Amino acid sequence: MSNARDLADLLTKAGSTLSSYNESYSTVSSSSGSLTIDLSLGNVFELTLTEAITSSTFSNAPSSGIAYAFTLKVIQDSTDRAITWPASVDWAAATAPTLTSGSASVDVFTFYTSDGGTTWYGFTAGQAMA
């Protein structure tokens, strides 16, 4: 099977239906201002900021021609922090969002690519969630 659609077709032919869908979840952290999100670990990631992120990378994206998306939940610690996103991220109006300030504030972002990560479309899924 090459993708989820093939699996759904196979289940339908077998008289079954796909009744749920789950994605792998992983926590990530930064070191010396650098953040690398290893996309081979899942589709949903959580980051609690402990420092400003001055360099970030999305590694191990699927090859070009395969659509891939992931969600990142960002939690502020007791000090407001910022993230410098990879240059490959294309935000609406070419403007990266400002993170919500305040201890334990939660922002959620979704990123999508179909060209192996050459371009990531960045979306704000929610801000000030907590």
C-alpha positions as CSV (number, residue, x, y, z in Angstrom):
1,M,0.0,0.0,0.0
2,S,1.4,3.4,-1.0
3,N,-0.8,5.7,1.1
4,A,-3.8,6.1,3.4
5,R,-6.3,6.2,0.4
6,D,-5.1,2.7,-0.6
7,L,-5.7,1.5,2.9
8,A,-9.2,3.0,3.0
9,D,-10.0,1.4,-0.4
10,L,-8.8,-2.0,0.8
11,L,-10.9,-1.8,3.9
12,T,-14.0,-0.8,1.9
13,K,-13.4,-3.8,-0.5
14,A,-13.1,-6.0,2.6
15,G,-16.4,-4.7,3.9
16,S,-14.8,-2.7,6.7
17,T,-14.6,1.0,7.3
18,L,-11.9,3.1,8.7
19,S,-13.3,4.3,12.1
20,S,-10.5,6.2,13.5
21,Y,-7.2,7.9,12.6
22,N,-4.3,8.5,14.9
23,E,-1.0,10.4,14.5
24,S,2.3,9.9,16.3
25,Y,3.1,12.5,19.0
26,S,6.5,13.6,20.2
27,T,8.0,16.2,22.4
28,V,10.9,18.3,21.1
29,S,13.3,20.6,22.8
30,S,15.9,23.2,21.9
31,S,19.6,23.4,22.7
32,S,21.8,26.6,22.5
33,G,18.9,28.4,20.7
34,S,18.6,25.7,18.0
35,L,15.5,23.6,17.3
36,T,15.4,20.6,15.0
37,I,12.1,18.8,14.5
38,D,12.7,15.3,13.2
39,L,9.6,14.6,11.1
40,S,10.3,10.9,11.0
41,L,9.1,10.8,14.6
42,G,5.5,11.7,13.9
43,N,3.0,14.3,12.8
44,V,2.3,16.1,16.1
45,F,5.0,17.8,18.2
46,E,5.0,19.7,21.5
47,L,7.7,22.3,22.4
48,T,7.9,24.0,25.8
49,L,10.1,27.1,25.2
50,T,13.0,27.4,27.7
51,E,15.0,29.8,25.5
52,A,14.6,31.9,22.4
53,I,14.9,29.8,19.3
54,T,17.3,31.6,16.9
55,S,17.7,28.7,14.4
56,S,15.1,26.0,13.5
57,T,15.0,23.1,11.1
58,F,12.4,20.6,9.9
59,S,14.4,17.5,9.1
60,N,13.5,14.2,7.3
61,A,10.5,15.4,5.3
62,P,9.1,12.9,2.9
63,S,10.3,13.2,-0.7
64,S,8.9,15.6,-3.2
65,G,5.5,14.5,-4.6
66,I,4.3,13.2,-1.2
67,A,2.0,15.5,0.8
68,Y,3.0,15.8,4.5
69,A,1.7,18.0,7.3
70,F,2.6,18.3,10.9
71,T,1.3,20.2,13.9
72,L,3.4,22.0,16.5
73,K,2.1,23.0,19.9
74,V,4.2,25.8,21.5
75,I,4.1,26.5,25.2
76,Q,5.7,29.6,26.7
77,D,7.6,29.1,30.0
78,S,7.7,31.9,32.6
79,T,9.6,34.2,30.3
80,D,8.3,35.2,26.9
81,R,10.3,33.7,24.1
82,A,10.3,33.9,20.3
83,I,11.0,31.5,17.5
84,T,12.9,32.2,14.3
85,W,11.2,29.9,11.8
86,P,13.1,28.2,8.9
87,A,13.4,30.5,5.8
88,S,11.5,27.7,3.9
89,V,8.3,28.6,5.8
90,D,5.8,30.6,3.8
91,W,3.4,32.5,6.1
92,A,0.3,34.4,5.0
93,A,1.3,37.8,3.8
94,A,4.9,36.8,4.3
95,T,4.6,37.6,8.0
96,A,5.4,35.0,10.7
97,P,3.0,35.1,13.7
98,T,4.0,36.6,17.0
99,L,3.8,34.1,19.9
100,T,1.3,34.7,22.6
101,S,3.0,36.2,25.7
102,G,2.5,35.0,29.3
103,S,3.5,32.0,31.3
104,A,2.0,28.7,30.0
105,S,0.5,30.4,26.9
106,V,-0.2,28.0,24.1
107,D,-0.1,28.6,20.4
108,V,-0.6,25.9,17.8
109,F,0.8,25.9,14.2
110,T,0.4,23.6,11.3
111,F,2.9,23.2,8.4
112,Y,2.3,21.6,5.0
113,T,4.7,20.6,2.2
114,S,4.4,18.5,-1.0
115,D,7.9,19.3,-2.4
116,G,10.1,17.5,0.2
117,G,10.3,20.5,2.5
118,T,11.6,23.0,0.0
119,T,8.6,25.1,0.8
120,W,6.5,24.8,4.0
121,Y,3.2,26.5,4.2
122,G,2.7,27.7,7.8
123,F,-0.7,28.2,9.3
124,T,-1.7,29.5,12.8
125,A,-4.2,26.9,14.0
126,G,-4.8,28.8,17.3
127,Q,-3.2,31.3,19.6
128,A,-3.7,32.1,23.3
129,M,-5.2,28.6,23.7
130,A,-4.5,28.5,27.4
